[in-house]
Amino acid sequence: TSSQIDKISKIAWEGLNLEKEENLVKKTCQELKINQKELANLTGFSEDSISKWNKGGKIPKSAENFFHTLIKLDKLSHIENLINQIKN
């Protein structure tokens, strides 16, 4: 339906339109619906590093890229779910 296609378009656009966030740790946790400890377990980064970055510490480029990728993958899985709902 049109509303489902609109939802897919919105999610896809948001996923492609990720810009440098003021607090990327917080954004990643919010998008994935997890806490900082779970983010540390998921990524392999230490809880201390996650906490430091959340408080404004400089995030290494590799970690920043990884967080952006996690957010994009999460959005893609939402799109896939919506597409499957349309098909069924």
Number of C-alpha atoms within 10 A of each C-alpha: 6 7 8 14 14 11 14 20 13 12 18 16 12 14 18 11 10 12 10 9 12 10 14 19 25 18 16 23 18 13 14 15 10 13 13 19 15 14 20 16 11 11 13 9 13 14 15 12 14 20 16 14 18 18 12 12 12 11 17 10 9 8 16 15 11 14 19 21 15 17 19 21 14 17 21 16 11 16 20 13 13 16 14 10 10 11 7 6
